[in-house]
Amino acid sequence: MKEKTKKQTEGKVENLVGTECNDRNCHIHGNLKVRGRTFEGKVIRKFHKRITIEFERMIYIRKYERYAKSRTKIHARLPDCMEKQINIGDSVKIQECRPLSKIIHFVVINKIGEKKE
């Protein structure tokens, strides 16, 4: 149990360096608590304080006894401290939080990789 807590705080310290954030809906600097499901995906759209990510998953079709690829799009909150780091095409990790609006139920945790050209 102590190892998990230690890892979480180390990740938060990395994001704190050189950024200023007054966002109350930030999981690092604000009061937003994260829990539940975690996904990794590619950023396909970027808005002010919000991104849309897309990832593929396999769905089992019982009638044909086969799997089919399916794409899922999820809207996630983009905290002020990460807004300059994340661009379209980057890989990000998101985690579930309380509903922030009608369509936003996830928040960006960290950036995994750069855009591949």
Secondary structure, DSSP 8 states (H G I E B T S, - for coil): -HHHHHHHHHHHHHHHTT-----TT-TTTSS--EEEEEEEEEEEEEETTEEEEEEEEEEEETTTTEEEEEEEEEEEE--GGGTTT--TT-EEEEEEES--SSS--EEEEEEEE----
